[in-house]
Amino acid sequence: MAESKQYITQNQENGTVQISEDVIISIVTVAVGETEGVAGFSARLGSDIAEILGRKNWGKGVKLTITEDDRLFIECNIVATYGYAVVNVAKAVQENVTSAVESMTGIQVTEVNVNVCGITVEHK
């Protein structure tokens, strides 16, 4: 059975706007990908470094929880790049994701949790 998609509904002056979770995941994916020190996403917390996903599948490292009162919780499983301060990378991800989602959708982000699941060395 296919999983049903969740939408956040915003009541506007001239009607309603529904924003799909897929739209939010796409925004999160780009925001994380633009964050310095992020090498990629991990499919799940605790996954092996060999399971780092390519850019086309980055959304698999993002989990959204949308509550009945339209509160938005975001979880990102990332792999950091060696040489960057991991805590600073995670904070930058939180800031970039919150800013991107709020500015592009008008939806207030309640929480962004970042799980750093691994570290990788960039090859030059």
PEQUIJO-V888578 format. One record per backbone hydrogen bond with DSSP energy under -1.0 kcal/mol. CO is the residue of the C=O (numbers start at 1). NH is the residue of the N-H. If there is no record, write none. Layout:
CO:NH ; CO:NH
This chain:
6:21 ; 8:19 ; 10:17 ; 15:12 ; 17:10 ; 19:8 ; 20:24 ; 21:25 ; 22:26 ; 23:27 ; 24:28 ; 25:29 ; 26:30 ; 27:31 ; 28:32 ; 29:33 ; 30:34 ; 32:35 ; 35:38 ; 37:81 ; 40:79 ; 41:53 ; 44:47 ; 48:51 ; 49:52 ; 54:57 ; 55:58 ; 57:60 ; 58:61 ; 59:62 ; 61:77 ; 63:75 ; 65:73 ; 67:70 ; 71:67 ; 72:110 ; 72:111 ; 73:65 ; 74:113 ; 75:63 ; 76:115 ; 77:42 ; 78:117 ; 79:39 ; 79:40 ; 80:120 ; 81:84 ; 85:89 ; 86:90 ; 87:91 ; 88:92 ; 89:93 ; 90:94 ; 91:95 ; 92:96 ; 93:97 ; 94:98 ; 95:99 ; 96:100 ; 97:101 ; 98:102 ; 99:103 ; 100:104 ; 101:105 ; 102:106 ; 111:74 ; 113:76 ; 115:78 ; 118:80 ; 120:82
